[in-house]
Amino acid sequence: MLSLDGELVELHKPYMCIGEVEDWLKGLELHISATLKFILNKYKDNLSSQDADFERQHWIDDKIAQLCLLLDMISWTEEVTKAFEERDEGTDDAMRTCSKSIKLKLEKMIDKVIAGPKDGMDEKGWKALKTKTIAIITIQVHQRDVVIELVQKDIKDVGSFNWVQQLRFEFAENEENEELKTAHAKVCDWSQE
């Protein structure tokens, strides 16, 4: 698969386009989806194994833009949820700490764009990387604003409308195959009422 920005994604297994066009095209679509899930799981495992000095703003350089955005949104959901849990356990400043962490990540992404292309990067490569980084920045600005609002309104409950109204992303285990995780979005989880 090749994007307009020149981002190349190789299928994780070969696929043969045989038979009726409607059948193989549907199969190809499923195969592309399976490839993206496969790559997403590799990225997630890679992110999980990083140490404290890890700098995500550089990690994204050779990764698929769509999946970087998705992982960023999953990470944000996990961070804020963890802050709520820590607050429940008695860490009153957990959400403030989360807010500082989110602001720092955003500042590093902005600095990446300001710094410009890395040595040896061609103009087309820089344009694609800059577009990907700016897309992540746009999402992170919203994330920062949401967490600032949670802090300012002193929201303490994970079931609060201020949190459940947000589009939250998470990994869900596949019951048949525990190795395969799927990303899910939650839109206004009313079960918290």
C-alpha positions in Angstrom: 0.0 0.0 0.0 1.3 3.4 -0.9 -0.1 6.7 0.5 -0.1 10.0 -1.4 2.7 11.2 1.0 4.9 8.3 -0.1 4.3 6.2 3.0 4.8 2.5 2.0 3.1 -0.3 4.0 3.9 -3.8 3.0 1.3 -6.5 3.5 2.3 -8.9 6.3 1.6 -11.9 4.1 1.2 -12.2 0.3 -2.3 -11.9 -1.1 -3.5 -13.4 -4.4 -6.2 -11.6 -6.3 -8.0 -14.6 -7.8 -11.6 -15.1 -8.8 -14.5 -12.7 -9.1 -13.3 -9.1 -8.6 -15.9 -8.5 -5.8 -14.6 -11.5 -3.9 -10.9 -10.8 -4.1 -11.4 -7.1 -3.5 -13.3 -7.8 -0.3 -10.6 -10.3 0.7 -7.9 -7.7 0.0 -9.7 -5.2 2.2 -9.8 -7.8 5.1 -6.1 -8.6 4.4 -5.2 -4.9 4.6 -7.0 -4.6 7.9 -5.2 -7.7 9.2 -1.9 -6.2 8.2 -2.6 -3.0 10.0 -3.6 -4.9 13.1 -0.4 -7.0 12.9 1.7 -3.9 12.6 -0.2 -2.1 15.3 0.5 -4.9 17.7 4.2 -4.8 16.9 4.3 -1.1 17.5 2.4 -1.5 20.8 4.8 -4.2 22.0 7.7 -2.0 20.9 6.4 1.0 22.8 5.7 -1.1 25.9 9.4 -2.2 26.0 10.8 1.3 26.0 12.8 2.7 29.0 12.3 6.0 30.8 14.6 7.9 28.4 12.4 7.0 25.4 11.5 9.9 23.1 8.3 9.2 21.2 8.8 12.2 18.9 11.7 10.4 17.3 10.1 6.9 17.5 7.3 8.0 15.0 9.8 8.8 12.2 9.6 5.5 10.4 6.2 4.4 11.6 2.8 4.5 9.8 1.0 7.8 10.4 -2.4 6.4 11.0 -1.1 3.9 13.5 1.0 6.5 15.3 -2.1 8.6 15.8 -4.1 5.6 17.0 -1.3 4.6 19.5 -1.1 8.2 20.7 -4.9 8.2 21.4 -4.7 4.8 23.2 -1.7 6.0 25.3 -3.6 9.2 26.3 -6.7 7.2 27.3 -4.5 4.9 29.4 -2.6 7.8 31.0 -5.8 9.7 32.0 -7.5 6.5 33.3 -4.4 5.7 35.3 -4.4 9.2 36.8 -8.1 8.6 37.9 -7.1 5.3 39.5 -4.1 6.9 41.3 -6.3 9.6 42.5 -8.7 7.0 43.9 -5.8 5.5 45.7 -4.9 8.8 47.4 -2.6 10.5 45.0 -4.4 13.9 44.9 -2.1 15.5 42.3 -2.2 12.5 39.9 -4.2 14.4 37.3 -1.9 17.4 37.5 1.1 15.1 37.0 -0.7 13.6 34.0 -1.4 17.1 32.6 2.3 18.0 32.9 3.3 14.8 31.1 0.9 15.5 28.3 2.1 19.1 27.9 5.7 17.9 27.8 5.0 15.4 25.0 3.2 18.1 23.1 6.1 20.5 23.5 8.5 17.9 22.2 6.4 17.3 19.1 6.2 21.0 18.4 10.0 21.3 18.9 10.4 18.5 16.3 8.6 20.5 13.7 10.4 23.7 14.6 13.8 22.0 14.3 13.1 21.0 10.8 14.4 18.0 8.8 17.0 15.6 10.1 20.4 15.6 8.4 20.2 13.7 5.1 16.3 13.8 4.9 15.0 14.8 1.5 12.2 17.3 1.0 9.5 14.7 0.3 10.5 12.7 3.4 10.4 15.8 5.6 7.0 16.9 4.2 5.5 13.5 5.1 7.1 13.4 8.5 6.0 17.0 9.2 2.4 16.3 8.1 2.3 13.2 10.4 3.8 15.2 13.3 1.4 18.1 12.9 -1.5 15.7 12.8 -0.3 14.2 16.2 0.2 17.7 17.5 -3.4 18.6 16.6 -4.7 15.6 18.6 -2.4 16.3 21.5 -3.6 19.9 21.8 -7.1 18.5 22.3 -5.9 16.0 24.8 -4.0 18.7 26.7 -7.1 20.8 26.8 -9.3 18.0 28.1 -6.9 17.1 30.9 -6.5 20.8 31.8 -10.3 21.0 32.1 -10.4 17.9 34.3 -7.8 19.5 36.6 -9.6 22.9 36.6 -13.0 21.4 37.4 -11.4 19.0 39.9 -13.0 16.0 38.3 -12.3 13.0 40.6 -14.5 10.3 39.2 -13.7 8.2 36.1 -17.4 8.0 35.5 -17.8 11.8 35.3 -19.5 13.1 32.2 -16.5 15.3 31.5 -14.4 12.1 31.0 -17.0 9.7 29.5 -18.0 12.2 26.8 -14.5 11.9 25.3 -13.7 9.6 22.5 -11.4 7.1 24.2 -9.3 4.4 22.6 -8.1 1.1 24.1 -6.8 -2.3 23.1 -9.1 -5.2 23.5 -7.9 -8.8 23.8 -9.2 -11.2 21.2 -10.8 -14.0 23.1 -9.9 -16.6 20.5 -6.3 -15.5 20.1 -4.8 -13.7 23.1 -1.8 -12.6 21.0 -4.1 -10.5 18.7 -5.3 -7.2 20.2 -7.7 -4.9 18.5 -8.1 -1.2 19.0 -11.5 0.0 20.0 -13.0 3.4 20.4 -15.5 4.2 23.1 -18.0 6.8 22.4 -19.9 8.1 25.4 -20.0 5.0 27.6 -23.3 5.4 29.3 -22.9 2.3 31.4 -21.2 4.5 33.9 -24.6 6.2 34.8 
